[in-house]
Amino acid sequence: HVDLSHGTFYFGPHSHSHHPNSNSRRMDKDVQASWTPPQKELLNDDDHDNETTINNASNGEKERKRCSSYNWDLFHPKNDATPNYYSTKQKSQTRRSRWGNSINNKPTTIIKRRRLFLGALIADDSLEVLRAVGMEVYNVFHTVALIECNVTQNLTPRKWRFWKNNDNEDHHHHYENKLQELYRLFGPKTKVSVDYYVTSRTDTHGDDLLHERLQREGIVHRWKRNGMKPNDVAIVTDADETFTRDLLRALQVCDVEEFRRGYNCRSKIIASTLVMESSSECITKGRRWFHPDTVIGGCVDLIGNSTLHPPARREWHANKHHHDGEKHQRALPPASATHGSRIMGYGEEGNYSLYRAETKGQYPLWTAEDIRTGDGDALMIIKDDWSPTGYHFHNFFQSAEEIRFKYGTYGHAYEGVNDTPIWEVHKDVDLGVRCALHENKTNGDVESFETAEGKSRPIYYLNEDFRRRRHAAWRKIVLEEEEAFHSYGTQGSHGQEKGNDEKKTKKDFNQKKEKKKNVKMRQKKGIDPKLHTTTIPMVCIV
């Protein structure tokens, strides 16, 4: 365990500590047997030992085309963060052992893919969502680090979902089965772990979102335990989000400026994310979310060079909370304030003026929270046909009660949620309800799985039966809600954005103001701005 001033993280074994190799292979065959032909075509992209052959080889041409579709090249040894690229000038002994046979009388160059490390918080996310995310990233990641807590964002108690009680045999087997099911979703080549956070805080101080900022600190501790290196790739998501598989493969082999050796850690890469609301058939027309987020391992806290990139001052420390009204705008926290978000002058709103004055022009390392929500430059990856580079499976719950628990106990809690039809709780739920009832003709803001813009689609939902099953389950929830309250559109307001505005605290007002800021986009040299960058409003999807 790791004790910090705001709580304790407890780390257990990862999935590779549980399964012998023979059992892992059997589980892998069982999973692959369920794939449809279109899914198999996309998922059978693995290479032996996670390497790819590129010189004059068909696989190399495929990877070049993949990189080109993002306006990147294959990475080059002089740009790579560490020497994991094997060039044709290596010694003959190394060449024989690493390259094998030549192709067309030319030596075969081998690239070892960058390792990918994923981190997310996990709570009551539906198994449907975890299956969809797991299939998209099947056998791609080195590590999937999930952090669970026994309270919600506003410190409402919740039951552990994956904690194993070894003192109770029945309880132990129940949670062991849950863990086994979770492990297999991501593939036998991925080390999956669920670790646990117990907070010592007893008050939110009006900032419900501070809890998840502190909880995310456990992600990097797990990455470090699993051997993250500076040339590995760090990705932070919510449990209902993912990059597309194609982009993940590109991040492993392409020459990405933000991943080059000596990069100053100024900015991150984000997705252009397709938002599905409660069903894969309910896609928000014209809207793109801007998570997940990624940086190179050399820019990650506890992994990168902290001498070159000293810690930034942050919003929270053990003796004082820095969101008490206007005071935190005037008082600079002490150097011991190393938890939560960066403050103004140290990265908030992209302002590094005080930090750069202290460090002679450098930028700080990124915590998992910084990767997720940090301000500043962000390069959004968009394909030329407007195909998404990420997916958000939003509100894919199994019952109306689960929706109410989320909106009643997490950030920006909606008061009176148990006495309100779900379509009045939040505008996103309202959109999903209209989609289920075919009531979107007036707004015209809903697209289906087939009609949404771009060619990329979640691999899991290429299975038509899965799409049909999920939409039927969502429609059943909506019809039961109408029966319990009243028919949609006959009474009450629809789709409140954040619950009870009249009860907002000063912190809530500041957060709402902050979310209206635009993400600052940076145009890469030589790239058509319509192709690879866009400006998007900072909105919040809980």
Order of alpha helices (4+ residues) and beta strands (2+ residues): beta-beta-alpha-alpha-beta-alpha-beta-alpha-beta-beta-alpha-beta-alpha-beta-alpha-alpha-beta-beta-alpha-beta-beta-beta-beta-beta-beta-alpha-beta-alpha-alpha-beta-beta-alpha-alpha-beta-alpha-alpha-beta-alpha
